[in-house]
Amino acid sequence: MADLPGRALVHLAQTVNAQIIVLATRQGIARVLGTVSQYVLRNAPCPVLTVPEPAMDSSGLETA
């Protein structure tokens, strides 16, 4: 069931003949892509761009 969002994104990209898919990724300690991002990267009918979330400090402000 974890791959359902990925499947939905890939299906939609196929349906609308998408030129690119842009995914936000979470920056964990290991900086490993999640299951949805992995599924989309393996199955997308077009290029996929993954963009990491900005780093935040303890007050919730974006760091440089």
LUMVO-844204 format. One record per residue: residue in three letters; chain; x, y, z of N, C-alpha, C in turn. Coordinates in steps of 0.001 Angstrom, whole numbers, always signed. Layout:
NODE res chain     n.u     n.v     n.w    ca.u    ca.v    ca.w     c.u     c.v     c.w
NODE ala     A       X       Y       Z       X       Y       Z       X       Y       Z
...
END
This chain:
NODE res chain     n.u     n.v     n.w    ca.u    ca.v    ca.w     c.u     c.v     c.w
NODE met     A    +801   -1200      +0      +0      +0      +0    +849   +1272      +0
NODE ala     A   +2096   +1168    +430   +2943   +2357    +504   +3224   +2953    -867
NODE asp     A   +3090   +2153   -1918   +3401   +2668   -3249   +2197   +3312   -3940
NODE leu     A   +1026   +3359   -3299    -157   +3933   -3935     +26   +5397   -4349
NODE pro     A    +588   +6267   -3512    +808   +7647   -3980   +1759   +7705   -5181
NODE gly     A   +2790   +6885   -5167   +3723   +6843   -6295   +3041   +6382   -7563
NODE arg     A   +2238   +5346   -7439   +1492   +4851   -8605    +556   +5919   -9140
NODE ala     A    -111   +6635   -8244   -1034   +7687   -8666    -286   +8790   -9415
NODE leu     A    +893   +9175   -8918   +1684  +10214   -9589   +2141   +9758  -10973
NODE val     A   +2603   +8524  -11067   +3062   +7995  -12354   +1889   +7897  -13328
NODE his     A    +753   +7407  -12856    -435   +7290  -13717    -877   +8663  -14220
NODE leu     A    -917   +9643  -13332   -1306  +10992  -13734    -322  +11569  -14746
NODE ala     A    +961  +11356  -14525   +1975  +11848  -15467   +1786  +11223  -16845
NODE gln     A   +1442   +9940  -16862   +1182   +9267  -18148     -78   +9828  -18801
NODE thr     A   -1114  +10048  -18003   -2408  +10513  -18512   -2313  +11890  -19146
NODE val     A   -1572  +12791  -18508   -1493  +14172  -19014    -261  +14402  -19878
NODE asn     A    +498  +13329  -20133   +1722  +13436  -20926   +2676  +14482  -20330
NODE ala     A   +2933  +14335  -19038   +3769  +15291  -18304   +5167  +15384  -18904
NODE gln     A   +5738  +16559  -18842   +7098  +16785  -19325   +8134  +16587  -18221
NODE ile     A   +7711  +16781  -16961   +8594  +16600  -15806   +7743  +16422  -14560
NODE ile     A   +8272  +15687  -13591   +7653  +15551  -12275   +8632  +16148  -11271
NODE val     A   +8140  +17024  -10405   +8976  +17628   -9371   +8482  +17131   -8016
NODE leu     A   +9391  +16531   -7250   +9058  +15985   -5942   +9880  +16670   -4867
NODE ala     A   +9231  +17019   -3761   +9952  +17503   -2581  +10389  +16277   -1790
NODE thr     A  +11600  +16304   -1268  +12097  +15186    -462  +12468  +15690    +915
NODE arg     A  +12319  +14816   +1882  +12691  +15165   +3248  +14161  +14858   +3451
NODE gln     A  +14837  +15729   +4171  +16258  +15511   +4443  +16408  +14852   +5802
NODE gly     A  +16516  +13545   +5791  +16771  +12833   +7029  +18266  +12749   +7267
NODE ile     A  +18624  +12078   +8318  +20041  +11935   +8651  +20778  +11217   +7525
NODE ala     A  +20162  +10179   +6958  +20828   +9401   +5917  +20623   +9999   +4525
NODE arg     A  +19732  +10976   +4394  +19424  +11603   +3098  +19024  +10563   +2047
NODE val     A  +18183   +9636   +2460  +17699   +8581   +1581  +16308   +8960   +1097
NODE leu     A  +16024   +8703    -175  +14707   +9003    -708  +13676   +8039    -131
NODE gly     A  +12454   +8541     +44  +11364   +7719    +553  +10819   +6785    -505
NODE thr     A   +9877   +5950    -116   +9336   +4940   -1018   +8594   +5561   -2197
NODE val     A   +7886   +6663   -1968   +7154   +7307   -3068   +8139   +7844   -4098
NODE ser     A   +9152   +8570   -3635  +10150   +9120   -4561  +10856   +8016   -5326
NODE gln     A  +11210   +6937   -4643  +11883   +5823   -5307  +10992   +5205   -6379
NODE tyr     A   +9721   +5002   -6059   +8795   +4412   -7023   +8663   +5308   -8259
NODE val     A   +8469   +6601   -8020   +8307   +7535   -9137   +9573   +7577   -9983
NODE leu     A  +10732   +7640   -9360  +11987   +7673  -10111  +12164   +6435  -10989
NODE arg     A  +11717   +5297  -10517  +11875   +4050  -11280  +10840   +3881  -12382
NODE asn     A   +9669   +4516  -12229   +8562   +4218  -13128   +8021   +5401  -13921
NODE ala     A   +8535   +6577  -13709   +8005   +7769  -14368   +8225   +7729  -15878
NODE pro     A   +7255   +8262  -16625   +7381   +8308  -18081   +8132   +9548  -18565
NODE cys     A   +8654  +10330  -17617   +9330  +11580  -17947  +10424  +11827  -16907
NODE pro     A  +11247  +12854  -17104  +12270  +13163  -16102  +11650  +13527  -14749
NODE val     A  +12380  +13234  -13685  +11931  +13541  -12323  +12995  +14391  -11654
NODE leu     A  +12570  +15489  -11046  +13461  +16362  -10292  +13094  +16245   -8828
NODE thr     A  +14060  +15894   -7982  +13812  +15855   -6543  +14462  +17072   -5910
NODE val     A  +13702  +17756   -5084  +14156  +18992   -4450  +14094  +18805   -2939
NODE pro     A  +15226  +18922   -2249  +15207  +18744    -794  +14533  +19918     -94
NODE glu     A  +13911  +19612   +1051  +13356  +20673   +1883  +14501  +21559   +2351
NODE pro     A  +14241  +22843   +2536  +15310  +23708   +3047  +15653  +23344   +4487
NODE ala     A  +16902  +23521   +4848  +17335  +23263   +6219  +16772  +24359   +7119
NODE met     A  +16291  +23958   +8291  +15710  +24908   +9239  +16509  +24895  +10532
NODE asp     A  +16595  +26066  +11171  +17239  +26108  +12480  +16191  +25812  +13562
NODE ser     A  +16582  +25838  +14808  +15679  +25458  +15899  +14479  +26397  +16044
NODE ser     A  +14588  +27626  +15505  +13467  +28564  +15592  +12526  +28434  +14402
NODE gly     A  +12845  +27520  +13467  +11990  +27312  +12317  +12324  +28207  +11127
NODE leu     A  +13437  +28928  +11208  +13860  +29781  +10102  +14801  +29017   +9168
NODE glu     A  +14688  +29299   +7888  +15548  +28648   +6907  +16994  +29078   +7107
NODE thr     A  +17913  +28096   +7072  +19338  +28420   +7192  +19951  +28541   +5809
NODE ala     A  +21036  +29266   +5716  +21678  +29510   +4420  +22477  +28350   +3947
END
